[in-house]
């Protein structure tokens, strides 16, 4: 005989979200995850505070791919920033961003993809104009921020893609949004 599944309550969801956030705070990568998400939102989203949970959602320790992620930032029906757990203890924080192919390719040599893997991406929501850019968080951050006197094509490409997604139909991932991690990333804590 199988047990009857009871519907999940808002209290259950809130408790799970809090537990995941607490687990992440115990990680030596916690501050890097917060800083990485903040950097991405600052670089790519024009109004992170006004679009939170409606147009973008931030999950904390999602169960995706065997618990291999610290966080996933999603817009519309797709992931735009994923921060992955290191494969070995003490390893480097890594991840990927999905960006506009047109903008990144137009930058030509201004984009330093040293240490980054750039491959086609196929999320439906972004259409044909998209690329995955994967690598260590240090390399991704360097290209999202740019350096003094140098353009930041990865930031421009991330902003172009996010601009198309934010303001559309909204995100399908709002139910996975972790308000505790988002509050930390947005500076409310």
Residue, then its C-alpha position, 0 to 999 in steps of 0.5 A: x500500500x502506498x502512502x497518500x502524498x500530502x500537498x506541500x505547504x508554504x511553510x514546508x517550502x520556506x523551511x526547505x529554502x531556509x535549510x538550503x541557505x543555512x547549508x550554503x552558509x556553512x560552505x567555504x564557498x559561500x561568500x564567493x557564491x554571493x559575490x558571483x551572483x551579485x556581480x552577474x546581476x549588477x553586470x547583466x540586469x538593469x533593475x535587479x531589485x525590481x525584477x526579482x522573482x518575477x523575471x529572475x529567480x535564484x535557487x540555492x543548492x538545487x538538486x539539479x544534476x546530482x547536487x552539483x551546483x551551489x546556485x542557479x540564476x534563471x530567467x524566463x525558461x532558462x538558466x543564465x548563470x550557474x555556479x558549480x561545486x568543485x569536483x575535488x575538495x578545495x577546488x575552484x568555483x566554476x560555472x557558466x553564463x549564457x550570453x548573446x552570440x551576436x554581441x560577443x562575436x562582434x567584440x572580436x579580439x576584445x573578448x579574452x576567452x583565455x581559460x573560458x570555453x565558448x560553445x553554442x547553447x540551445x535554450x528555446x527562450x533565447x532563440x538562436x542568438x546565444x552562447x554558453x561561456x564556461x570556466x572558472x569563476x575568476x576567469x568569468x568575473x574578469x570578463x564580466x567586469x573588464x579592466x580599466x581602459x578595456x571593454x567588457x564584451x562578456x558583460x555586454x553580451x550577458x546584458x543583451x541576453x538578459x534584456x531580452x528575457x527580463x520583461x518578457x513573460x516572467x520566469x518559470x522558476x519563481x517557486x525555486x527562488x531562495x529569498x534568503x540567498x537573494x537577500x544576501x546577494x542584493x544586500x538586504x542582509 
